[in-house]
């Protein structure tokens, strides 16, 4: 079974929630894949349209920034996926 079909079946009837950054993160990924030649521009547009049509509730992430502890500890801030704070 293709992954997209399996994922759709898994999520059917479930509430979908994502951080408000999902749009810009998705566009960034689609543009990179297009630029590398790994994704056809028409398919990238379809993927973006699918995201825009998806019944996903977004959650604001700005409020989470206050809970990072930046400035409150001498420990470096480390965030997953290659983004890091000061060392």
CORPEBEL-V149682 format. One record per residue. RES is the residue in three letters. SS is DSSP state (helix for helix, strand for strand, loop for the rest). BURIAL is + if it has 9 or more other ideal C-beta (glycine too) atoms within 8 Angstrom, else -. Layout:
<<RES,SS,BURIAL> <RES,SS,BURIAL>>
This chain:
<<UNK,loop,-> <UNK,loop,-> <UNK,helix,-> <UNK,helix,-> <UNK,helix,-> <UNK,helix,+> <UNK,helix,-> <UNK,helix,-> <UNK,helix,-> <UNK,helix,-> <UNK,helix,-> <UNK,loop,-> <UNK,loop,-> <UNK,loop,-> <UNK,loop,-> <UNK,strand,+> <UNK,strand,-> <UNK,strand,+> <UNK,strand,-> <UNK,loop,+> <UNK,loop,-> <UNK,helix,+> <UNK,helix,-> <UNK,helix,-> <UNK,helix,-> <UNK,helix,+> <UNK,helix,+> <UNK,helix,-> <UNK,helix,-> <UNK,helix,+> <UNK,helix,+> <UNK,helix,-> <UNK,helix,+> <UNK,helix,+> <UNK,helix,-> <UNK,helix,-> <UNK,loop,-> <UNK,loop,-> <UNK,loop,+> <UNK,loop,-> <UNK,helix,-> <UNK,helix,-> <UNK,helix,-> <UNK,helix,+> <UNK,helix,-> <UNK,helix,-> <UNK,helix,+> <UNK,helix,+> <UNK,helix,-> <UNK,helix,-> <UNK,helix,+> <UNK,helix,-> <UNK,helix,-> <UNK,loop,-> <UNK,loop,-> <UNK,strand,+> <UNK,strand,-> <UNK,strand,+> <UNK,strand,-> <UNK,loop,-> <UNK,loop,+> <UNK,helix,-> <UNK,helix,-> <UNK,helix,-> <UNK,helix,-> <UNK,loop,-> <UNK,loop,-> <UNK,loop,-> <UNK,loop,-> <UNK,loop,-> <UNK,loop,-> <UNK,loop,-> <UNK,loop,-> <UNK,loop,-> <UNK,loop,-> <UNK,loop,-> <UNK,loop,+> <UNK,strand,-> <UNK,loop,-> <UNK,loop,-> <UNK,loop,-> <UNK,loop,-> <UNK,loop,-> <UNK,strand,-> <UNK,loop,-> <UNK,loop,-> <UNK,loop,->>
